Amino acid sequence: MRKLMVTLCLMLGLSLSQPLQALSYDDIQARGEIAIAVYRDFPPYSFTDENGEPAGIDIELAKALAHGLGVKLDLRWMTPDETVDDDMRNYLWKG
């Protein structure tokens, strides 16, 4: 289950790093950064805590993924649309 979650996070991060073009592991390593989109104000998954720091389950997964890859994490906060399909389309196509 954990491998599946890491794989899904990696796929999401790769697809969000550059719209409509997945980056290879080597490309991510060369950039030294992975961009991962998370919903704004969506506890317990992703939100900012009382100190203004990113917190939540999705944030911890993103941090673990970036740490495991040895790269910097670029969190991309997004506001949810009507459906997840809309969210993916908006984020991927509109950047």
N, C-alpha and C positions, 0 to 999 in steps of 0.2 A: 504494500500500500504506500509506504514512504517513497519507494522508487518511482511509483506512478505519479505521486504528487510533485516530486522534484522534476520529473520529466515534463509534466504539464506546465509547471512554472517556468521551466527553461524554454519550452516551446512558446509560451506566452511572451516571455521576455524577449526572445529572439524576434518574434513577429512584431513586437511593439518598438523595438530599437530602431527600426527603419521600415516605414510603412510599405507593405506588399513585397518585402524582400527579406527573407530570413538570413540571419548572419550565422556563419559557421562558428564553431568553438574557437578556432584560431582567430577569427575576426573579433570576437568578444575579448579574447585575451589581448590582441593587439590594441584595441581601444582602451582596455583597462576598466571598462564600465559596462554594466548591464542596466537597461531601462525596464522597469516593471510598472504597469499601471495598477492603481488601487483606487477603490471608491473613497471619496471624501465623506466624512461623518457617517460611517457605516459600522458602528460597534456591534459585536466584539471583533470584527474582522479587520477594519482599518479606520483609524481616527487619530486625532491628536489628543494627547493627554493633558492634564492640568498644567504641565510645564511647557506645553506647545510642541512636544516631541511626538513623532510618529509612533503609534502603538497599535497592537491588535495581532490577531492570528496571521493574517495575510502579510503584515509587516514583518513578523518574525520569520515566516517562510521565505520572504524576499531577502531578508538579511542573511539567512542561512544559505540560500542559493548563491548569493554574491560572495559570501565568505568561502563557500566550498569551491567556487570558481577562481577565487583569489582576485576578484575585481571589485571596483567601487559600485555602490548601488545608487541608481538614479531613480527615485520614486516619482512617478507621474500621477498626480492626484487628478481624478476625474469625477464628474458629477453623473449619476446614473440617468439614463434615458428611460423610455417606456419598457424596453425589453433588453435582454442581454445581447441579442442580435444587433439591436440598434447601437448599443454601447461599443461592440466590436467594430461595427461598420464606421461609426463616428471616429473612434480612436485610430483605427488602421488607415482609413481613407483620408481623413482630415488631418491626421498627425496630431 
